[in-house]
């Protein structure tokens, strides 16, 4: 079973929310998970409705069954200081470099170095053990960069290992890649049932596989419940008027009405824009209803096609429903519960 879960996805698909829900799901039954943020957006803090995360591991939630979710926002500068202390024992000299701006300069001119530091910190958490030799965390979940950058982000250590043939940098890069390309890691891609996110997911899967990085599953986020059955969808797609007209008439919204009928009722009833006494209300309601029904049927067909594209990738597929009120803390726990019900991820 994987211990490092890397969550990526096209912007706007809700990957941070899915990463947070996954961390909660993996923390059930007394387990401990670490949720790692690498983009500096403090998205995890917003999802869990807590204050901004510091560069230290902090418990932010308790999962059902007594498990714990810890979180860490990795800062590239602080990670580089840790790296310099770990391998070169610079200590105060490293802090002096930070004051001089050398650390910021290094991570800016060498973006690959930044990615090495970020992935390295997460992989260190994967390998970390306590004094009894037990892993500190049962699982680590990384809220990673978007799908378009994920392969380069994860594979940068391979490039660094090739450039630095010997020494601590080479050894560190190799150690990170041993974790990232092992069964301990799974890269999950979050998508919507829309053409562009699905295409980007398919491209991302192909790139990850070509780089030898382990792909986990696809998470279809914000799915909508079925409104019409197959027969009704067919009627909606064909734009059948008869059934709708009959239903409106049965509801008392069809047929001509005279002005004196309104007056006898002691009021002038409101009617759709442009309607006059004697007009058939149903005629004015049917066309807008048919248009909405056609649009719904077209969307359902589009989602069906996109779903087939995703299942054709040969990966486990998970679905999370759209929460109409948005994702608050209660909604996050609900999504975590839904993930658990769909089996191990």
C-alpha positions in Angstrom: 0.0 0.0 0.0 1.3 3.5 -0.9 2.5 5.8 1.9 3.2 8.9 -0.2 0.1 10.2 -2.0 0.8 13.0 -4.5 -2.3 14.8 -5.5 -2.3 16.9 -8.7 -4.9 18.3 -11.1 -5.7 21.1 -13.5 -6.3 24.4 -11.8 -10.0 24.7 -10.7 -10.6 21.0 -10.3 -10.3 21.2 -6.5 -7.1 19.3 -5.9 -6.4 21.0 -2.6 -9.8 20.0 -1.3 -9.3 16.4 -2.5 -5.9 16.3 -0.9 -7.3 17.4 2.4 -10.2 14.9 2.2 -7.7 12.1 1.3 -5.6 13.0 4.3 -8.6 12.7 6.6 -9.7 9.4 5.0 -6.2 7.9 5.5 -6.2 9.0 9.1 -9.1 6.9 10.2 -8.8 4.2 12.9 -6.0 5.8 14.8 -3.7 6.4 11.9 -1.5 9.5 11.6 -1.2 11.4 8.3 0.9 14.4 7.2 -0.6 16.8 4.7 2.1 18.7 2.9 1.7 21.9 0.9 4.4 22.9 -1.6 3.0 25.9 -3.5 2.9 28.5 -0.7 -0.8 29.3 -1.2 -1.9 28.3 2.3 -4.8 26.5 0.7 -4.7 23.8 3.3 -5.2 26.3 6.1 -8.2 27.7 4.3 -9.8 24.3 3.7 -9.4 23.3 7.4 -10.5 26.8 8.5 -7.4 27.3 10.6 -4.6 29.9 10.8 -1.7 30.0 8.3 0.6 27.0 8.5 4.1 27.6 9.7 7.2 25.7 8.5 6.7 23.0 11.1 4.4 20.0 11.4 1.2 20.8 13.3 -1.9 18.8 14.1 -4.9 20.4 12.4 -7.6 17.8 12.6 -8.8 14.6 14.3 -10.2 11.9 12.0 -13.0 9.4 12.9 -11.6 6.7 15.1 -9.1 9.0 16.8 -6.6 9.4 13.9 -4.7 12.7 13.5 -4.0 14.9 10.5 -0.9 17.0 10.7 0.1 19.6 8.2 3.2 21.3 6.9 3.7 24.2 4.5 7.1 23.6 3.1 9.1 26.8 2.5 11.9 26.4 -0.1 14.3 28.8 1.8 13.8 27.0 5.1 14.2 23.7 3.4 17.5 24.8 1.9 18.8 25.8 5.3 17.8 22.4 6.6 19.6 20.8 3.7 22.8 22.9 4.3 22.8 21.9 8.0 22.1 18.2 7.3 24.8 17.7 4.7 27.3 20.5 5.2 26.8 21.4 8.9 26.7 25.1 8.1 24.3 26.0 10.9 24.8 29.7 11.6 26.6 30.2 8.4 23.5 29.1 6.5 21.4 31.6 8.5 24.0 34.3 7.6 23.5 33.4 3.9 19.8 33.9 4.3 20.3 37.4 5.8 22.5 38.2 2.8 19.7 37.1 0.4 21.8 34.2 -1.0 19.2 31.6 -0.2 16.4 33.5 -2.0 18.8 34.1 -4.9 19.7 30.4 -5.2 16.1 29.3 -5.2 15.1 31.9 -7.7 17.8 31.4 -10.3 17.6 27.6 -10.0 13.9 26.6 -9.9 14.9 23.0 -10.2 16.7 23.4 -6.9 13.5 24.6 -5.3 11.6 21.5 -6.5 14.4 19.2 -5.2 14.1 20.8 -1.8 10.3 20.5 -1.7 10.2 16.9 -2.8 13.1 16.0 -0.6 11.3 17.3 2.5 8.2 15.2 1.8 10.3 12.1 1.1 12.1 12.6 4.4 8.8 12.5 6.2 8.0 9.2 4.4 11.2 7.6 5.7 11.2 9.1 9.2 11.0 6.7 12.1 10.7 7.1 15.8 13.0 5.7 18.5 11.2 2.4 18.3 11.8 2.1 14.6 8.1 2.7 13.7 7.2 5.2 11.0 6.2 8.5 12.5 3.4 8.9 9.8 1.3 6.1 8.3 0.7 8.2 5.2 1.9 11.5 3.7 -0.4 13.4 1.3 1.2 16.1 -0.9 -0.9 18.9 -2.4 1.3 19.1 -5.5 1.6 21.5 -8.5 -0.9 21.3 -11.3 -1.0 18.4 -13.8 1.0 20.4 -16.4 4.0 20.6 -14.1 3.7 17.5 -12.0 6.0 15.2 -14.0 8.8 17.8 -14.2 8.3 18.6 -10.5 8.6 15.0 -9.4 11.3 14.0 -11.9 13.7 16.9 -11.2 15.7 14.8 -8.8 16.5 12.4 -11.6 17.9 15.3 -13.6 19.9 16.6 -10.6 21.3 13.1 -9.9 22.5 13.0 -13.5 24.2 16.4 -13.3 25.9 15.9 -9.9 27.6 12.5 -10.3 29.0 12.3 -6.8 28.6 13.9 -3.4 25.7 14.6 -1.0 23.6 16.3 -3.6 23.8 13.2 -5.9 23.1 10.9 -3.0 20.1 13.0 -1.8 18.6 13.2 -5.3 18.9 9.4 -5.7 17.4 8.7 -2.3 14.4 10.9 -3.2 13.9 9.2 -6.6 14.0 5.8 -4.9 10.9 6.9 -2.9 9.1 8.6 -5.8 9.6 5.7 -8.2 8.7 3.0 -5.7 5.4 1.3 -4.8 5.5 3.6 -1.7 4.3 6.4 -3.9 1.1 7.0 -5.9 0.3 10.1 -8.0 -3.4 10.8 -8.1 -4.9 13.2 -10.6 -8.0 15.2 -9.9 -10.4 16.1 -12.7 -13.8 17.2 -13.7 -16.1 15.6 -16.3 -15.2 18.3 -18.8 -13.1 18.1 -21.9 -10.1 20.2 -21.0 -9.5 18.7 -17.5 -10.0 15.2 -18.8 -7.6 15.8 -21.7 -5.0 17.2 -19.3 -5.4 14.2 -17.0 -4.9 11.8 -19.9 -1.8 13.7 -21.0 -0.5 13.8 -17.4 -0.9 10.0 -17.0 1.0 9.4 -20.2 3.9 11.7 -19.1 4.0 10.2 -15.6 4.2 6.7 -17.1 6.8 7.7 -19.6 9.0 9.0 -16.7 8.5 5.8 -14.7 6.5 7.5 -12.0 3.8 5.5 -10.3 0.2 6.6 -11.1 -2.4 5.9 -8.5 -5.9 6.8 -9.6 -8.2 9.5 -11.0 -10.5 11.4 -8.7 -13.6 12.8 -10.5 -14.5 15.8 -8.4 -17.8 17.8 -8.2 -20.0 15.2 -9.8 -23.7 16.0 -10.1 -26.6 13.6 -9.2 -28.7 12.2 -12.0 -31.8 14.3 -12.5 -33.5 12.4 -15.4 -33.5 8.7 -16.2 -32.4 7.4 -19.7 -35.9 7.6 -21.1 -36.4 11.2 -19.9 -33.0 12.2 -21.2 -33.9 10.9 -24.6 -37.2 12.9 -24.6 -35.2 16.0 -23.5 -32.7 15.6 -26.2 -35.4 15.3 -28.9 -37.2 18.4 -27.6 -40.6 16.7 -27.3 -43.3 19.3 -26.5 -46.4 17.1 -26.0 -45.5 15.7 -22.6 -44.4 19.0 -21.1 -47.5 20.8 -22.4 -49.7 18.1 -20.9 -47.9 18.3 -17.5 -48.2 22.1 -17.4 -51.9 21.9 -18.2 -52.5 19.4 -15.4 -50.7 21.8 -13.1 -53.1 24.5 -14.1 -50.6 26.5 -16.1 -51.9 25.8 -19.6 -54.8 27.0 -21.7 -56.3 30.4 -22.4 -57.5 32.6 -19.6 -59.8 35.7 -19.9 -59.2 39.0 -18.3 -62.6 38.8 -16.4 -61.5 35.4 -14.9 -58.6 37.3 -13.2 -61.0 40.1 -12.0 -63.5 37.6 -10.7 -60.7 36.1 -8.6 -60.3 39.5 -7.0 -56.8 40.1 -8.3 -54.8 40.4 -11.5 -52.4 37.5 -11.6 -48.8 37.9 -12.7 -48.0 36.3 -16.0 -44.7 35.8 -17.9 -43.3 38.8 -19.7 -45.3 39.6 -22.8 -48.3 37.5 -21.8 -51.8 39.0 -22.2 -55.2 37.8 -21.3 -56.2 34.9 -23.5 -52.6 33.8 -24.1 -51.7 30.2 -23.4 -49.2 30.3 -20.5 -48.0 26.8 -21.4 -46.8 28.0 -24.8 -44.6 30.6 -23.2 -43.2 28.2 -20.6 -42.5 25.2 -22.9 -39.7 26.6 -25.0 -37.5 27.8 -22.1 -38.1 24.5 -20.4 -37.2 22.5 -23.5 -34.1 24.6 -23.9 -33.0 23.8 -20.4 -33.8 20.2 -20.8 -31.8 20.0 -24.1 -28.8 21.7 -22.4 -29.0 19.2 -19.5 -29.2 16.3 -21.9 -26.2 17.6 -23.8 -24.2 18.0 -20.6 -25.0 14.5 -19.5 -23.9 13.1 -22.8 -20.6 15.1 -22.6 -20.0 13.7 -19.1 -20.7 10.2 -20.3 -18.1 10.6 -23.1 -15.5 12.1 -20.7 -16.1 9.4 -18.1 -15.4 6.8 -20.8 -12.2 8.6 -21.6 -11.1 8.4 -18.0 -12.0 4.7 -17.5 -10.1 4.0 -20.6 -6.9 5.0 -18.8 -7.0 1.7 -16.9 -6.7 3.4 -13.5 -8.9 3.1 -10.3 -11.5 5.9 -10.5 -13.1 7.6 -7.5 -16.0 10.1 -7.5 -16.7 13.0 -5.2 -20.1 14.8 -5.4 -20.6 18.5 -5.8 -21.6 20.1 -2.5 -24.1 22.8 -3.4 -23.3 24.9 -0.3 -19.5 24.7 -0.9 -16.9 22.8 1.0 -16.8 23.8 4.7 -15.2 21.7 7.4 -18.3 19.5 7.7 -18.3 19.0 3.9 -14.6 18.1 4.0 -15.4 15.3 6.5 -18.2 14.2 4.2 -15.9 13.9 1.2 -13.4 12.0 3.3 -16.2 9.5 4.3 -17.1 9.1 0.6 -13.5 8.3 -0.3 -13.3 5.7 2.4 -16.5 4.0 1.2 -15.0 3.7 -2.3 -12.1 1.4 -1.1 -8.4 1.9 -0.5 -6.7 4.7 -2.5 
